[in-house]
Amino acid sequence: MQWIGAVIILTVTTLAGFDIASRYKQRPGHIRQWKNALQMIEAEMVYGQSSLWEVCESLSRHLPRPISQFFEKIVQEQAACDDFSQLWSEHLKKHWSWNAMTKSELEILIQFGRTLGQHDLEQQQKQIQLTLHHLDRELHEALEAGEQYQKMARGMGILSGLLVIILII
């Protein structure tokens, strides 16, 4: 009976360690997806002269999940929206659990949402470039952290399970 409990404990802690490691692995990809989304927003708004809602609809069709779901939800609430930046922030916070990014990226994107649609095209383009610069910095940090912490998270999952088993037995 003790062996069954030990196997369950080891399995759970190992899976937790692997889950944490997978978030470190996914984070750079999610940051790249947001960078692509911002570049598409820039192209659609500046060169295509599309409205904010048309841009969101286009992004919901062309981007991969989970980001496309974010833009789908924004488009769905288009009729009831009177403040786009508030809608952006609310949906970003709801959507945030679906990706592997950190609070610093959340703050960068919330800040960007506050400026989205508030300025002329030239200023908007500068805001997009500034946000892309911040995301580049975060991407660099995510790549370094991923290399450093992925193996450690897996190992800590296994070792913490073994420690718990030793303490219980």
Residue pairs with C-beta under 8 A, 6 or more apart in sequence:
2 169
5 168
6 165
6 168
6 169
9 161
9 164
9 165
9 168
10 158
10 161
10 162
10 165
11 161
12 161
13 157
13 158
13 160
13 161
13 164
14 154
14 157
14 158
14 161
15 157
16 157
17 153
17 154
17 155
17 156
17 157
17 158
17 160
18 153
18 154
18 157
20 153
20 157
21 149
21 150
21 151
21 153
21 154
21 157
22 100
23 100
24 100
24 142
24 145
24 146
24 149
24 150
24 153
25 100
25 146
25 150
26 99
26 100
27 100
27 101
27 102
27 142
27 145
27 146
28 139
28 142
28 143
28 146
30 66
30 67
30 99
30 100
30 101
31 101
31 105
31 135
31 138
31 139
31 142
32 139
33 63
33 64
33 67
34 67
34 101
34 105
34 109
34 135
35 132
35 135
35 136
35 139
36 63
37 59
37 63
37 67
37 71
38 112
38 128
38 131
38 132
38 135
39 128
39 132
40 55
40 58
40 59
40 62
40 63
41 55
41 59
41 116
41 128
42 124
42 125
42 128
42 129
44 50
44 54
44 55
44 58
44 59
45 52
45 55
45 121
45 124
45 125
46 121
46 124
46 125
50 58
52 84
52 116
52 117
53 75
53 78
56 71
56 74
56 75
56 78
57 71
57 75
59 67
59 68
59 71
60 68
60 69
60 71
60 72
60 74
60 75
61 68
62 68
63 71
66 95
66 98
66 99
67 99
69 95
69 98
70 91
70 92
70 95
73 91
73 94
73 95
74 87
74 88
74 91
77 87
77 91
81 87
84 113
84 116
84 117
85 113
85 114
85 115
85 116
85 117
85 118
88 110
88 113
88 114
88 116
89 110
89 113
89 114
92 106
92 109
92 110
92 113
93 106
96 106
102 138
104 138
105 135
105 138
108 131
108 134
108 135
108 138
109 131
111 131
112 127
112 128
112 131
115 124
115 127
116 124
116 127
117 124
119 127
